[in-house]
Amino acid sequence: MKQTATYKDQRFEIVEDLPEVGFYLYVYDKYNNCIADFLQNSEIIAKEFAFEEFNIPIDSWSVTV
């Protein structure tokens, strides 16, 4: 399961790795190229990080398959 959000010309994904690893926040540009990834300890921390660094509202995430 992953969660996605879009803001300006970028798309963001939060994807769970193994439980002992954490969650990755991926940042894609308008051409769908992954330009950054950030490993966080939890989904909540990943969303908070996205808000602090990229101004992605916490409630803008949606679950995708």
matplotlib code that plots the C-alpha trace (Angstrom):
import matplotlib.pyplot as plt

x = [0.0, 1.2, -0.1, 0.2, -0.2, 0.3, 1.5, 2.4, 4.3, 5.4, 4.0, 4.8, 4.5, 4.9, 5.7, 6.3, 9.5, 10.1, 8.6, 12.1, 13.3, 10.5, 8.7, 10.1, 8.9, 9.5, 9.5, 8.8, 9.1, 6.5, 8.1, 7.6, 11.3, 12.1, 14.3, 14.6, 13.8, 13.7, 13.6, 11.4, 10.6, 6.8, 4.1, 3.1, 6.7, 6.9, 3.8, 5.0, 8.4, 6.5, 4.6, 7.6, 9.8, 7.3, 4.2, 2.1, -1.0, -1.4, -5.0, -4.0, -2.7, -4.8, -4.3, -3.5, -2.9]
y = [0.0, 3.5, 6.9, 9.8, 13.5, 16.1, 19.7, 22.2, 20.3, 17.5, 14.1, 12.5, 8.9, 7.3, 3.6, 1.2, -0.8, -3.7, -2.9, -2.7, -0.3, 2.3, 4.4, 6.1, 9.5, 9.7, 13.0, 13.1, 16.0, 17.0, 14.5, 11.6, 11.3, 10.5, 13.4, 12.6, 10.0, 10.3, 7.4, 8.0, 5.9, 6.0, 7.0, 9.9, 11.2, 10.9, 13.1, 15.6, 15.8, 16.3, 19.1, 20.8, 20.5, 20.7, 22.2, 19.1, 19.3, 16.3, 15.6, 15.7, 12.1, 9.4, 5.6, 4.0, 0.4]
z = [0.0, -0.8, -0.3, -2.8, -2.8, -5.5, -4.9, -7.6, -10.3, -8.0, -6.9, -3.6, -2.4, 1.0, 0.7, 3.6, 3.4, 5.8, 9.3, 10.8, 8.1, 8.0, 5.3, 2.2, 1.1, -2.7, -4.6, -8.3, -10.7, -13.4, -15.8, -13.3, -12.5, -8.9, -7.7, -4.0, -1.4, 2.4, 4.9, 7.9, 11.0, 10.5, 8.2, 10.5, 10.6, 6.8, 6.4, 9.0, 7.1, 3.8, 5.4, 6.9, 3.8, 1.0, 2.5, 1.7, 3.9, 6.2, 4.9, 1.2, 1.2, -0.5, -0.5, -3.8, -4.8]

ax = plt.figure().add_subplot(projection="3d")
ax.plot(x, y, z, "-o")
ax.set_aspect("equal")
plt.show()
